[in-house]
Amino acid sequence: MDNVNHPKHYEGNCSIECIDAMRFALGDEALAYFCAGNAFKYLWRYKFKNGQEDIDKAKWYMVKMSELSYDNDYNRDSDKVIMKLYFKVSRLYLTVTGKGKNAVFDGEEEVNDN
């Protein structure tokens, strides 16, 4: 059982995972915002609930958020907002994990979010 990458409790009674059904129902932009919120939530609570597993889940959601913003060619303003969220959550991840003040997440180049 892999609670981070393929949680059985989100699969239900079929082969479609909840995140895939959400993508179909909500669209990529809304799902990217959902992923940002979930990443934040897991980083916020990691010390008090599941420790490293919550940090790993936050990372999973950050990667999914990044994939959603790069896989599609929707409104560029929305893309900028999502990428700002991505980097803000990434900075929180780096702070939580102690990986360095000026580092970026998974080899991404940091963009100016001003």
Secondary structure, DSSP 8 states (H G I E B T S, - for coil): -BTTTB-GGGTTTSSS-HHHHHHHHH-HHHHHHHHHHHHHHHHHHTTTTTTHHHHHHHHHHHHHHHHHHHH----HHHHHHHHHHHHHHHHHHHHHHT--SS--GGG-------
